[in-house]
Amino acid sequence: MSGERMSARSCVVVEMVLKVLTIRWRRAVSDELPPDWLRRDVPLLLVTLMSERHVSDRIAFCCLEVGIELLVSAGQVFQESFYEVFCMLGGAADFFAELQRRIKRGEREARAKHASSKGGGDERKGKTICRESGSLHSLVVKAIKNRAGGEDSQVRQTLRFLHLLCEGHNLKLQNFLRYQPGSARSVDLVSGAAAYVDGVVQYIAPGTVEDVQVALLAIAEFTQSPCRGNQIALVDTRLCACANEILSLKTTLVGSKDEEYEKNIYKLKAATATVLLALLECVDSSYIPERMLASLNADNLIDNMNLLLRTYNPSRLRNLKALHDREKTQLCIPKHLDHSFWDLPQTLDDNEQDEEAETIAQHYYITYITLAEFDKSNTLHERCTEERIWDIENLRRKVGVIEISRKGVLEKAYFIIPEICKYLTEASKKRFVYSVRRTNLQAQLTGFTESMEMFYEEMKYQRVLNQKPLLRFFRLSDHVREQAFFLNACFINLIMLFFYAYECNGTFTCGDNEDLRTYRVRPVAKEILIALAVIQFLLAITRQWWYVVERGIPRIKQLIQRHRFCPPRNRILKALLSLPADQSDPNYEHRRLREVKLILAVRA
């Protein structure tokens, strides 16, 4: 027994050393690929250890942690490394069977936690054993102490590892997790993750909510790209029925004692919406959406959108409630909604909007309208009204749609419009619309792609201007100042037209025989004209100044960046557009650190 314990401790030490070395390599300033021993031998070691019969929980935990660290450090490189190991081991049947066993064990642990929470409260165990700071010796000692008596399934680490294996829409590994060709015993971990959610959803509590969230995010990554085989496999499970149960979860709205749990529920529901969207990605047949509509209650999406309105825009909810009470509008209020929902504290106002809650509401809305595209009864489209979805106008304004043609299939892709896009000026939009090449769709798309970087830089610059009060005032009042400039010029011209007359002998009444040589503005109009001219001068000065700030500075930056790759021939212009080395060369810091290391090595 002592020999097995010493062997387990030795494995823990080895795995922790590997993890720390991986962290050190990831933090190093280098663009090189990882060394061969880290890229090939370490994944093989991890898979071999996890494939051992009756592998201990401590060893499994360390193997998964090192695998996660590898995939985080260089995802595509180590994804390919793990895939080569799986193929070399004939599908790694024992490895995948061990992962499946731990996922199923996670279900039993969730039931046990639920039963124990009824009797004596929920006791959450610490998972983090390795920090990125501290010496190697202290990290290893802390790891052994923390894992000395804590044995569990490590279902969160297992699902996170599977998530990272497929991250970046790795279609090859997405299919491999569902079916391992050439293996004597193929293991479907995709359906296994959905079965875990089905088994745990009824026991969601503060101790398990994060595990379910990790599982849903992993399922979404299994499907995105899309992976058609995984989409069909998942809609044939009870995943959509589980989504109904998750979306029906209730939390304390205000004054909750466990605010972290409430936030985790929000994140869990957002992950659920992500899974539903992944299942609907680029569907080319009615099978998948029909299966989802058959088991998914779309009213749950509407209820969650309306509930979140209380968090991110309470003033809007107050106004809607007042209009509903005065019978100016008829809101569809669910019967299960408690009366305390309308007791809005005065401390909640527009300045305390919860952006995270609004983002989750947008996820619900995207899921709903995506499902509505496949609803043959048109029931979902009929419910897209302000009476049903209380904040539908705001959601429509902040959610965009594009059409993507994939292999002859036209797909509508809905997305949340980034907040930075509101800083794009109308002048830039009009200039692009008027100047775009309209030969064909390909030319239009090419023109838009070429202008993307310029638009993004302009939006970033406009956002910086918006952060300063004075510049924000000039930016927001630009349209008003332009109108004032035009109207003031019209008034000046009208005064000149009607009050500019000839002067004869000190009066503005001239006879037939008098010489018409002198003309002036009438006395009363003269003072008004001078005042308007001063105002016009100030408006012209601010107009030119703002043009330099808003347009001139970004234009100069564009010229500097362009001439960095192609310097101008004019020496004066070249000197004006030159930048210091630390700003013009993106690899300056990297080279400087290398030179410092070489100098220190020579001196040593």
C-alpha positions in Angstrom: 0.0 0.0 0.0 2.8 2.4 0.8 4.4 1.6 -2.5 1.3 2.5 -4.4 1.0 5.7 -2.4 4.7 6.6 -3.2 4.1 5.8 -6.9 1.0 8.1 -6.9 3.0 10.8 -5.3 5.8 10.4 -7.8 3.3 10.7 -10.6 1.8 13.8 -9.0 5.3 15.4 -8.8 6.1 14.6 -12.4 2.8 16.0 -13.6 3.1 19.1 -11.6 6.7 19.6 -12.9 5.4 19.2 -16.5 2.6 21.7 -15.8 5.0 24.3 -14.4 7.3 23.9 -17.3 4.4 24.3 -19.7 3.4 27.5 -17.9 7.0 28.8 -18.0 7.2 28.0 -21.8 3.9 29.8 -22.5 5.0 32.9 -20.6 8.3 33.1 -22.4 8.7 35.7 -25.2 9.0 33.4 -28.1 7.2 32.6 -31.4 8.8 29.2 -31.8 7.0 25.9 -31.7 7.2 24.0 -28.4 10.1 21.5 -28.1 9.5 17.9 -29.4 9.5 16.4 -25.9 6.7 18.7 -25.0 4.8 18.5 -28.2 5.0 14.7 -28.7 6.1 12.8 -25.6 4.0 14.7 -23.0 0.7 14.0 -24.7 1.6 10.4 -25.1 2.5 10.2 -21.4 -0.8 11.8 -20.4 -2.9 9.5 -22.5 -0.9 6.4 -21.4 -1.3 7.2 -17.7 -5.0 7.9 -18.1 -5.4 4.6 -19.9 -4.1 2.6 -17.0 -6.6 0.4 -15.3 -7.9 1.8 -12.0 -6.0 5.1 -12.4 -6.1 7.1 -9.2 -8.0 10.4 -8.9 -4.9 12.3 -8.1 -3.0 11.1 -11.2 -6.1 11.7 -13.4 -6.5 15.2 -12.0 -2.9 16.1 -12.7 -3.0 14.6 -16.2 -6.1 16.6 -17.1 -4.6 19.8 -15.6 -1.4 19.4 -17.7 -3.5 18.6 -20.8 -5.6 21.7 -20.3 -2.4 23.8 -19.8 -0.9 22.4 -23.0 -4.1 23.1 -25.1 -4.4 26.6 -23.7 -0.8 27.4 -24.4 -0.8 26.3 -28.1 -4.2 24.9 -29.1 -3.8 23.9 -32.7 -0.3 22.4 -32.2 -1.3 20.2 -29.2 -4.7 19.3 -30.8 -2.8 17.7 -33.6 -0.4 16.1 -31.2 -3.2 14.5 -29.2 -4.9 13.4 -32.4 -1.7 11.7 -33.6 -1.4 9.9 -30.2 -5.0 8.7 -30.4 -4.4 7.3 -33.9 -1.1 5.7 -32.9 -2.9 3.9 -30.0 -5.6 2.6 -32.2 -8.3 5.0 -31.1 -7.2 5.1 -27.4 -10.2 3.1 -26.3 -9.1 2.8 -22.7 -8.4 6.6 -22.5 -11.9 7.5 -23.8 -13.5 4.9 -21.7 -11.8 6.4 -18.6 -13.1 9.9 -19.5 -16.6 8.5 -20.0 -16.4 6.7 -16.7 -15.5 10.0 -14.9 -18.4 11.8 -16.6 -20.8 9.2 -15.4 -19.3 9.3 -12.0 -19.9 13.0 -12.0 -23.6 12.4 -12.3 -23.5 10.2 -9.2 -21.5 12.8 -7.3 -24.1 15.5 -8.2 -26.9 13.3 -6.8 -24.8 12.7 -3.6 -24.2 16.4 -3.2 -27.9 17.1 -3.6 -28.8 14.5 -0.9 -26.1 15.8 1.5 -27.2 19.4 1.0 -30.6 18.5 2.3 -29.2 17.0 5.5 -26.1 19.1 6.3 -25.4 21.7 3.7 -23.3 21.8 0.7 -19.5 21.6 1.1 -17.6 22.8 -1.9 -14.0 21.5 -2.3 -11.2 23.6 -3.6 -10.0 22.6 -7.1 -7.1 25.0 -7.7 -3.8 23.5 -6.8 -1.4 25.2 -9.1 -0.8 28.9 -9.3 1.3 30.7 -11.9 3.3 32.4 -9.2 5.7 30.9 -6.7 8.6 28.5 -6.8 8.4 25.0 -8.3 9.0 23.4 -5.0 6.2 25.2 -3.2 3.8 24.4 -6.1 4.5 20.7 -5.9 4.2 20.6 -2.1 0.9 22.5 -2.2 -0.4 20.2 -4.9 0.4 17.0 -2.9 -1.2 18.5 0.3 -4.3 19.7 -1.5 -4.9 16.4 -3.2 -4.0 14.2 -0.3 -7.6 13.4 0.6 -9.7 15.0 -2.1 -10.8 12.3 -4.5 -13.6 12.9 -7.0 -14.4 12.4 -10.7 -12.8 15.7 -11.9 -15.8 16.0 -14.3 -15.2 19.7 -14.7 -11.6 19.2 -15.8 -12.7 16.3 -18.1 -15.2 18.4 -19.9 -12.9 21.4 -20.1 -10.2 19.1 -21.6 -12.7 17.8 -24.2 -13.8 21.4 -24.9 -10.2 22.5 -25.6 -9.6 19.5 -27.9 -12.3 20.9 -30.2 -11.7 24.6 -29.7 -11.3 26.6 -32.9 -13.9 24.4 -34.7 -11.5 21.4 -35.1 -13.9 19.3 -37.2 -11.5 16.3 -37.2 -11.5 16.0 -33.4 -15.2 16.9 -33.1 -16.1 13.8 -35.1 -13.4 11.8 -33.3 -15.0 12.4 -29.9 -18.3 10.9 -31.3 -16.8 8.0 -33.1 -13.2 6.6 -33.0 -12.5 4.8 -36.3 -10.3 1.7 -36.0 -11.0 1.4 -32.3 -12.2 -1.9 -30.9 -14.6 -0.1 -28.5 -15.8 3.3 -29.8 -17.0 5.7 -27.1 -19.5 8.5 -27.9 -18.4 11.3 -25.5 -20.6 13.9 -27.3 -23.8 12.1 -26.3 -22.1 11.3 -23.0 -21.8 15.0 -22.2 -25.5 15.5 -23.1 -26.4 12.6 -20.8 -24.4 14.2 -18.0 -26.4 17.4 -18.4 -29.6 15.3 -18.4 -28.6 13.5 -15.2 -27.5 16.6 -13.3 -30.0 19.3 -14.4 -32.5 18.4 -11.7 -29.8 18.7 -9.0 -28.5 22.2 -10.0 -27.2 23.9 -6.9 -24.3 26.3 -6.0 -22.0 23.3 -5.9 -22.9 22.0 -9.4 -24.0 24.9 -11.5 -20.5 25.7 -12.8 -20.0 22.0 -13.8 -23.2 22.1 -15.9 -22.1 25.4 -17.4 -18.7 23.8 -18.4 -20.6 20.9 -19.9 -22.8 23.1 -22.0 -19.9 25.1 -23.3 -18.1 21.9 -24.2 -21.2 20.7 -26.1 -21.4 24.0 -28.0 -17.8 23.5 -29.0 -18.5 20.0 -30.1 -21.1 21.3 -32.5 -19.9 24.6 -33.9 -18.4 24.9 -37.4 -20.9 23.1 -37.9 -20.3 19.5 -37.2 -23.4 17.9 -38.8 -22.9 14.5 -37.2 -22.7 15.9 -33.7 -25.7 18.2 -34.3 -27.9 15.2 -35.3 -26.6 13.1 -32.4 -27.4 15.8 -29.9 -30.9 16.6 -31.1 -31.7 12.9 -30.7 -30.9 13.2 -26.9 -32.8 15.0 -24.2 -30.6 18.1 -24.5 -33.4 20.4 -25.6 -35.7 19.2 -22.8 -32.9 19.9 -20.4 -32.6 23.4 -21.9 -36.3 23.9 -21.0 -35.6 23.0 -17.4 -32.5 25.3 -17.2 -34.4 28.2 -18.7 -37.2 27.6 -16.1 -34.8 28.0 -13.2 -35.8 30.8 -10.8 -33.4 33.0 -8.9 -33.9 35.7 -6.3 -34.2 39.0 -8.3 -33.2 41.6 -5.7 -31.4 41.2 -2.4 -30.2 37.7 -3.0 -27.9 36.3 -0.3 -25.9 34.3 -2.9 -25.1 36.8 -5.6 -22.5 34.5 -7.1 -25.0 31.7 -7.6 -27.4 34.1 -9.3 -24.7 35.3 -11.7 -23.8 31.6 -12.4 -27.4 30.9 -13.3 -27.3 33.8 -15.8 -24.1 32.4 -17.3 -25.7 28.9 -17.4 -28.7 30.2 -19.3 -26.4 32.1 -21.7 -24.5 28.9 -22.3 -27.8 27.1 -22.9 -28.7 29.7 -25.6 -25.2 29.2 -27.1 -25.8 25.4 -27.4 -29.2 26.0 -29.0 -27.7 28.3 -31.6 -24.9 25.8 -32.3 -27.5 23.2 -33.0 -29.2 25.5 -35.5 -26.0 26.5 -37.2 -26.2 26.2 -41.0 -28.9 23.6 -41.0 -29.8 22.4 -44.5 -32.8 20.2 -43.6 -35.8 20.5 -41.4 -35.0 17.5 -39.3 -32.9 19.4 -36.6 -35.1 22.4 -36.1 -38.3 20.3 -36.1 -36.8 18.1 -33.4 -35.9 21.2 -31.4 -39.3 22.8 -31.7 -41.0 19.6 -30.7 -39.2 19.5 -27.3 -38.3 23.2 -26.7 -40.8 25.6 -25.2 -40.1 29.0 -26.9 -42.2 30.8 -24.2 -39.3 30.2 -21.8 -37.1 32.3 -24.0 -39.6 35.2 -24.0 -40.0 34.9 -20.2 -36.3 35.1 -19.6 -35.9 38.1 -21.9 -38.6 40.0 -20.0 -37.2 39.0 -16.6 -33.8 40.3 -17.5 -35.3 43.7 -18.5 -35.7 44.4 -14.8 -32.0 44.1 -14.3 -30.5 46.0 -17.3 -33.2 48.6 -18.0 -35.6 49.1 -15.0 -36.8 52.5 -16.2 -38.1 50.9 -19.4 -40.0 48.4 -17.2 -41.5 51.2 -15.1 -42.7 53.0 -18.2 -44.2 49.8 -19.6 -46.0 49.0 -16.3 -47.4 52.6 -16.2 -48.7 52.3 -19.7 -50.2 48.9 -18.9 -51.9 50.2 -15.8 -53.4 53.1 -17.8 -54.5 50.6 -20.4 -52.6 52.3 -23.2 -50.8 49.0 -23.9 -51.6 45.4 -23.1 -48.6 43.5 -21.8 -48.7 39.7 -21.8 -47.7 39.1 -18.2 -47.2 35.4 -17.2 -49.4 34.1 -14.4 -46.5 32.6 -12.5 -44.8 36.1 -12.3 -44.8 37.2 -8.7 -46.1 40.6 -7.7 -42.8 41.5 -6.1 -41.3 41.6 -9.6 -42.9 45.0 -10.1 -41.6 46.4 -6.8 -38.7 48.3 -8.4 -36.4 49.9 -5.9 -35.7 53.6 -6.6 -31.9 52.9 -6.4 -32.1 51.0 -9.7 -32.0 53.5 -12.6 -30.6 53.9 -16.1 -27.1 54.5 -14.8 -26.9 51.0 -13.3 -27.7 48.9 -16.3 -26.3 45.4 -16.1 -24.5 44.9 -19.5 -24.1 41.2 -18.8 -27.8 40.7 -18.3 -28.5 42.6 -21.5 -26.1 40.4 -23.4 -27.9 37.3 -22.1 -31.2 38.7 -23.2 -29.7 39.3 -26.7 -28.7 35.6 -26.8 -32.2 34.6 -26.0 -33.6 36.9 -28.7 -31.1 35.5 -31.3 -32.2 31.9 -30.3 -35.8 32.8 -30.6 -35.7 34.5 -34.0 -33.5 31.8 -35.4 -36.0 29.1 -34.4 -38.8 31.3 -35.8 -37.2 31.0 -39.3 -38.1 27.2 -39.2 -41.5 27.5 -37.5 -44.0 26.4 -40.2 -47.0 27.4 -38.1 -45.6 31.0 -38.0 -46.6 31.1 -34.3 -43.2 32.4 -33.2 -43.2 35.2 -35.7 -46.7 36.3 -34.5 -45.3 36.7 -31.0 -42.5 39.1 -32.0 -44.5 42.1 -30.7 -43.9 44.6 -27.9 -46.8 43.1 -25.9 -45.0 39.7 -25.8 -41.3 40.7 -25.9 -41.2 43.9 -23.9 -37.9 45.2 -25.1 -38.1 44.0 -28.7 -37.2 47.4 -30.3 -34.0 47.7 -28.4 -33.1 44.1 -29.1 -33.8 44.5 -32.8 -31.5 47.6 -32.9 -28.6 45.8 -31.2 -28.9 42.5 -33.1 -27.7 42.3 -36.8 -28.1 39.7 -39.4 -26.0 38.6 -42.4 -26.6 36.0 -45.1 -23.9 33.4 -45.6 -23.8 31.0 -48.5 -22.2 27.7 -47.6 -22.0 25.0 -50.2 -25.1 26.4 -51.9 -27.1 26.8 -48.7 -28.1 30.3 -47.8 -28.0 30.8 -44.0 -29.1 33.7 -41.9 -26.6 34.3 -39.2 -27.7 36.6 -36.3 -25.1 38.3 -34.2 -24.8 41.0 -31.5 -23.7 44.3 -32.9 -20.5 45.3 -31.1 -20.8 48.4 -29.0 -17.9 50.0 -30.8 -19.8 50.1 -34.0 -22.0 53.0 -32.8 -18.9 55.2 -33.0 -18.7 54.9 -36.8 -19.6 58.3 -38.2 -22.3 58.9 -40.7 -19.9 60.6 -43.0 -17.8 57.4 -43.2 -20.9 55.3 -43.9 -22.1 57.6 -46.7 -18.6 57.9 -48.2 -18.3 54.1 -48.3 -21.8 53.6 -49.8 -21.2 56.2 -52.5 -17.7 54.9 -53.4 -18.1 51.1 -53.3 -17.6 49.2 -56.5 -20.9 47.8 -57.7 -19.7 45.6 -60.5 -20.9 42.4 -58.7 -21.3 41.0 -55.2 -17.7 39.8 -55.1 -16.5 43.3 -55.8 -18.7 44.8 -53.1 -17.5 42.3 -50.6 -13.9 42.9 -51.5 -14.4 46.7 -51.1 -15.9 46.2 -47.7 -13.1 43.9 -46.6 -10.5 46.4 -47.7 -12.2 49.1 -45.7 -12.7 47.1 -42.5 -9.4 48.0 -40.9 -9.9 51.7 -41.7 -13.4 51.6 -40.2 -12.1 49.8 -37.1 -9.4 52.3 -36.5 -11.8 55.1 -36.9 -14.2 53.6 -34.4 -11.5 53.1 -31.8 -10.4 56.7 -32.2 -14.0 58.0 -31.9 -14.4 55.9 -28.7 -11.3 57.6 -27.3 -12.8 61.0 -28.2 -16.0 60.0 -26.5 -14.2 59.4 -23.2 -13.3 63.0 -22.8 -16.1 65.3 -21.8 -15.2 68.3 -24.0 -14.6 66.2 -27.0 -17.7 64.2 -26.4 -19.7 67.4 -26.3 -18.3 68.5 -29.7 -18.9 65.0 -31.1 -22.5 64.8 -30.0 -23.3 68.4 -31.0 -21.6 68.1 -34.4 -25.0 67.8 -36.3 -26.5 70.7 -34.4 -23.5 72.9 -35.1 -23.6 72.0 -38.8 -27.3 73.0 -38.9 -26.5 76.3 -37.0 -23.7 77.1 -39.4 -26.0 76.7 -42.4 -29.0 78.5 -40.9 -26.8 81.4 -39.7 -25.3 81.8 -43.2 -28.9 81.9 -44.5 -29.9 84.7 -42.0 -26.8 86.7 -43.0 -27.7 86.5 -46.6 -31.3 87.4 -46.0 -30.2 90.5 -44.0 -27.9 91.5 -46.8 -30.7 91.0 -49.3 -33.4 93.1 -47.5 -31.3 95.6 -45.5 -28.4 96.4 -47.9 -29.4 99.7 -49.5 -28.0 102.8 -51.2 -27.2 105.9 -49.0 -27.8 109.4 -50.3 -26.9 112.5 -48.3 -26.9 110.6 -45.0 -30.3 108.9 -45.6 -31.4 105.8 -47.3 -34.0 107.7 -49.4 -32.5 108.6 -52.8 -34.1 110.8 -55.5 -34.2 110.1 -59.2 -31.3 112.5 -60.1 -29.0 111.5 -57.2 -25.7 109.6 -57.8 -26.0 106.0 -56.5 -22.5 105.3 -55.4 -22.6 104.5 -51.7 -24.5 101.5 -50.2 -24.6 100.3 -46.7 -26.5 98.2 -44.3 -29.3 99.9 -42.4 -28.4 100.8 -38.8 -30.5 98.2 -36.9 -29.7 95.4 -39.2 -26.0 96.4 -39.1 -25.6 95.4 -35.4 -27.5 92.2 -36.0 -25.3 91.4 -39.0 -22.1 92.0 -37.0 -23.3 89.7 -34.2 -24.3 87.0 -36.7 -20.9 87.4 -38.5 -19.1 86.9 -35.2 -21.1 83.8 -34.4 -20.4 82.5 -38.0 -16.7 83.1 -37.5 -16.7 81.1 -34.2 -18.7 78.3 -35.8 -16.3 78.2 -38.7 -13.3 78.1 -36.4 -14.8 75.2 -34.3 -15.9 73.5 -37.5 -12.3 73.5 -38.9 -10.8 72.6 -35.5 -13.2 69.6 -35.1 -12.5 68.5 -38.6 -8.8 68.3 -37.8 -9.4 66.4 -34.6 -12.0 64.0 -36.0 -10.6 63.5 -39.5 -7.1 65.0 -39.8 -5.4 63.1 -36.9 -6.7 59.6 -38.1 -5.6 60.4 -41.6 -2.1 61.3 -40.5 -1.9 58.0 -38.6 -3.0 56.1 -41.7 -0.3 57.8 -43.7 2.3 56.9 -41.1 1.3 53.3 -41.1 1.2 53.1 -44.9 4.6 54.7 -45.3 6.1 52.4 -42.6 6.0 49.6 -45.3 6.6 51.9 -48.3 8.5 55.1 -47.3 7.9 58.2 -49.5 10.6 59.4 -51.8 10.3 63.0 -50.5 12.8 63.3 -47.7 10.9 66.0 -45.9 7.7 64.0 -45.9 9.6 60.9 -44.9 11.0 62.7 -41.9 7.6 64.0 -40.9 6.0 60.6 -41.1 8.8 58.7 -39.4 8.1 57.1 -36.0 10.5 56.0 -33.2 11.7 52.4 -33.4 9.6 51.3 -30.4 6.5 52.5 -32.2 7.2 51.6 -35.8 8.6 48.1 -35.2 6.2 45.6 -33.6 9.1 43.2 -32.8 11.2 45.9 -31.1 10.5 44.8 -27.6 11.1 41.2 -28.5 14.5 41.9 -30.1 15.5 44.2 -27.3 14.9 41.5 -24.7 16.9 39.1 -26.7 19.8 41.5 -26.9 19.6 42.1 -23.1 19.8 38.4 -22.5 22.8 38.0 -24.8 24.6 40.8 -23.1 24.0 39.4 -19.7 25.1 35.9 -20.9 28.3 37.4 -22.3 29.0 39.3 -19.0 28.4 36.1 -17.0 
